[in-house]
Amino acid sequence: MTRVDFYVLQPDATGDRFVLACRIAEKARRAGSRVLIHSTVDEECRHLDRLLWTLWDDSFIPHGMLGRDDRALNPILIGDGSADTEEHEVMINLSPEVPRFFSRYDRLIECVDHDEGVKQAGRERFRYYREHGYPMNTFDVG
C-alpha cells in the first residue's frame, strides 16, 4: 500500500511548495529512488525545471520533462503522470486533486505551503487518504 507523507511549510519557513518539492526530490534521488514530480500545469512544470537547474550553486540535479527527456538519464521527471505507465518509486504531487493513479507508487509526497488555497486542497487530500486507510505521516518544515 502506498505510504503518504505530507510536508507542511511552517509560517516562518522560506520558499514555497515548488522549492520544497525540489529539495525532497533531490533527497529521494540521493537515496536511489526514481521520482515523478506530478503537475498538470505546464507553467508549473517549466518552473520546476528551472528550479532544478538553479536551486543549488554547487551541483546539478539530473532531471527531465516527462515524455520529452530520456528516462534512463533522468531519475527525476516532471509532468502530468496520469498517462505515464513507467515505474517510479516516489511521486511528489503538486496537483490540488488526489491523483487517481497514485497507488502505482510506493510513496506519495504532498507538499503544502503558505497559500490558503493550497492548504485547503491539502486538507481535503489528507482526509481522503485517511478515510481510505493509507499509512500517513506529517512533517513540519521550518
SVG drawing of the C-alpha trace seen along z (x, -y; Angstrom):
<svg xmlns="http://www.w3.org/2000/svg" viewBox="-13 -34 43 36">
<polyline fill="none" stroke="black" stroke-width="0.4" points="0.0,0.0 1.3,-3.5 2.7,-5.5 1.5,-9.1 3.7,-11.8 2.6,-15.4 5.4,-18.0 4.0,-21.3 5.9,-24.5 5.6,-26.4 4.7,-30.1 8.3,-31.2 9.7,-28.9 11.2,-30.4 10.4,-29.2 7.2,-27.6 5.9,-24.2 8.0,-24.2 11.3,-24.7 10.2,-22.1 9.3,-19.6 12.8,-20.1 14.5,-19.5 12.5,-16.4 13.1,-15.1 16.8,-15.5 16.9,-13.8 14.9,-10.8 17.2,-10.7 20.3,-10.6 18.6,-7.6 18.4,-5.8 14.7,-6.4 13.2,-7.3 10.9,-10.3 8.0,-11.8 7.0,-15.4 3.4,-15.5 1.8,-18.7 -0.9,-19.1 0.0,-22.8 2.6,-23.4 3.9,-26.6 4.5,-24.9 6.4,-22.1 8.6,-24.7 9.1,-26.5 10.2,-23.2 12.6,-22.5 14.2,-25.9 14.4,-25.5 16.2,-22.1 18.8,-23.8 19.4,-26.7 18.5,-25.9 21.9,-24.6 25.1,-26.5 27.4,-23.6 25.6,-20.7 23.4,-19.8 20.2,-17.7 19.6,-15.2 16.1,-15.7 13.9,-15.9 10.4,-16.6 8.1,-13.6 7.5,-12.5 10.4,-14.6 13.6,-13.5 15.3,-10.2 14.2,-8.3 17.4,-6.3 19.4,-9.5 16.9,-11.3 16.0,-9.9 13.7,-12.8 10.9,-13.5 8.5,-16.4 5.0,-16.4 1.5,-15.1 1.8,-11.5 -1.7,-10.4 -0.9,-8.7 2.6,-7.5 2.8,-3.8 6.5,-3.6 7.7,-2.7 8.8,-5.3 9.1,-4.7 8.2,-8.2 5.6,-10.6 5.5,-14.2 2.1,-15.6 1.7,-19.3 -1.8,-19.0 -4.7,-20.2 -6.5,-16.9 -5.8,-13.4 -4.1,-11.8 -6.2,-8.7 -3.0,-6.8 -1.1,-7.4 -1.4,-3.8 1.2,-2.8 3.9,-4.3 5.5,-3.1 5.4,-6.6 3.3,-9.7 4.6,-13.1 2.2,-16.0 3.8,-19.5 1.8,-22.2 2.9,-25.8 1.5,-29.1 -1.1,-29.7 -4.6,-29.4 -5.9,-27.6 -3.0,-25.1 -3.6,-24.5 -7.4,-23.9 -6.8,-21.5 -4.1,-19.7 -6.6,-19.3 -9.1,-17.7 -6.5,-15.3 -5.4,-14.4 -9.0,-13.5 -9.3,-11.3 -6.1,-9.4 -7.1,-9.0 -10.6,-7.8 -9.2,-5.2 -6.8,-3.8 -3.5,-4.8 -0.5,-4.9 0.3,-8.6 2.9,-10.9 3.1,-14.6 6.3,-16.6 6.5,-20.2 9.2,-22.0 10.7,-25.1"/>
</svg>
